[in-house]
Amino acid sequence: MDVDVSIRIGGEAGQGMHSIGFIMGKVFTRHGYYAFINQDVESRIRGGHNFVQIRIQNKPVYAIKNELDLLIALDKQTITQDLSDLTEDGVMIFDGPKTGFESDNPNHFPCLWSSLRMR
């Protein structure tokens, strides 16, 4: 069975998307998959929209694809500009309190990242 999964993580610069992308890529490659990571590199220290996209396959992968299977939205701009790239059966995980986004779609899952505090 062929594996072909595309994941995009979007948010404000400084929220750790690139670190998350690197870790996810490492996890999948250590489990025998191939990963192609595309990082949106902006010259922003904090704030502004950035994203990282990962494509995972069980054969060598040479490019990203436009359709997303998983969208992780850490800010509202990610939802606004990237939700249309999500496949019909794709899944979105988003920061509910921070984005103010609400959805009745059973494949959209709000999380409470912004309300969690490290102690």
C-alpha angles and dihedrals in degrees: 000000000000119000118208116160127165121198128183124190114192135179146112119320109270097033093108103254092141093051091049091049092050092050093047091049091050093049093052096044091049087056093054102266129122119239132195114194123196115191121197099222113197126169093243124127097193131355131017125090122295134162144184122209126200128192117195125194138162089235131047111298122205105179145013122257127226096232116081127212094185128025119188108193118194093171139029094250090063090056092045097050104027107036091085089061092059114107118242092260094033123126128233124197112190142173100255101192095043097046099037086216119149127188138177091203108118089217093060113088122190116210131189101231095137092052094052117095127197112233 
